[in-house]
Amino acid sequence: MFDGGDLKLLVLQVLSRQPSHGYEVIKAIGEQVGGDYSPSPGTIYPLLTMLEDLGLAEAVATEGSRRQYALTEAGRAHLAEQAEALARIEARLAHTRDQARARRVPDIQRAMENLKTALRLRFDGDTPPDEATVRQIAEAIDRAAVEIGRL
């Protein structure tokens, strides 16, 4: 979903708001995207370490064993220099969030579940449908897809 530079800027943006643990960074980015994606710990934790090595973020003392990261002045300067790139990323994220919301509209979710249930019931019975019926089902789904595409 993101290249390394995009994700780096998003992490810096999260840290610019407040010092955060890796899990909090993962959650914040997932929310920015709209819930359809969240970066893995295997991506975020090495990236936080790299940002620390570059002097853009620093680990701050916290209670327990979890490390909390904060943006350094160099990190703030880097984020300011990349404001245009960050704006493009945020525009893409806004579009992605809108798409995610549209997929989660209750009427659409209900209709998709109804279709899945109808297919399961038809294909999970004791007698599988014959070839002609399978072809009719596929044609009905194809017609619905074409009609949806025209809306």
N, C-alpha and C positions, 0 to 999 in steps of 0.2 A: 504494500500500500504506500509506503514511504521509502525514499532512498535514505541513505545514511545522513546526508546533510539536512534533509527535511526533519528527520527524527531528532537530530542534534538540536536544531533550532526549537522544536517543540519542547524538548526537555529543558533547554535554557529558559524558555518562556514560563514553563511551570515553576522552575526554581526562582524566577524573578518575582513571582507573586509571594512566595514564602518558602523557607527551607522545608525540604520534604524527604521522606524515606523513599526507597525505590518503589515500594508497593504504591505509595501515594502518587508517584509520578505515573506509574502504569494506569492507575485509576483515572487520574486527571486527563491523560491523553485519550483513554477510552471514552470518557464523557465528551471530550472535544469532537471526537469522530461521530458520536451519536449512538454508541453502544454496539456497533457492528464489528468493532475491531479493538483490540488492546494489545500493545506490544508485550512480548514475552519477557519474563525475568532474565532469560538468557541473552536478550538483546539489551535491555535497559541497564542491568548492573555493569556489564563491561563498558557501556557507553558512559555511565556515571564515572567509572574509574578513568576512562580516557579524558573526560572533561576535567577531572581533577588533575591528571597528568599535564594537561594543556594549560592549567592555571585558570580555567574558566569557571570552575566550581571547586568548592572545598568541603570536606567532611567536617561536620561540627559534632562536638560531644553531645551525646544523648544518654538517657537512662537505658540500661540493657545493652544488648549486643548489636542492635540495629544502628546502621549509620544514617545520619541525616545529612543531606547535601544542601549547600547554600550557594548562591551565585556570588562570584567575586566581582571586583570592579572591572577586571579584564573581561569577565563574562558579560557584564552589563554593556560594556563598550562594544563587544562583538555582536551582541543582540541588537544594539542600536544601529550598527553598521549594516546589519542584515535585515533592516526593517522592511524593505521592499520585498525581499524573498519571503519573509514571514507573512506579509500581507497576502501574497499569492497562495501560500499554503493555507492560510485561514479562509480564503475564498473557496478553495477546493474543499476544505472541511465543511464549510457552510452548505455547499452543494451536497456533499455526502450525507450530512445530517438530515437535510430535507428529503433525500431519497430514503433514508432509513425510517424516518417518520411516516412517509407515505406507505411503506411496506407494512407498518405496524397499525394502520388504520383498522379498527375492529371489524368493520364490514368486510374488508379484504381478507383479514385473517380468518374470519368465519367462513367465507366462501372458499378459500383455499383448503381449509380443514374439511369442509363438506365434500369437495372434489376428492381429496385423499380417502375419506371414509367410503365414498361411493365406489371408488376403485378397489379398495381393500375388500369390501363386501362382495363385489362382483368377482374378484379373482381368488378370494380365500375360501370359496364354497367347495362343496364336495366335487362338483363337476366344473372343470375349467371351461371358460367360454371357447366356442369353436372359432376357427379362423375368420369367418365372416363377421362374427360379433366383435372380435378383437379389432378388425379393420374398421368397423363402425365406431367403436369407442375412440380409436386413434383419430379418425376423421372428425368426430365431435370435439375432441380436445384441440385439434388443429384449427377448426372453425372458430372456436372460442379465442384462441391465440391470435388469429388474424383480426377478429373483431376488436379485441383489446388493443392490438397494435394500431388500429385505425382511430381510436379515440383520442 
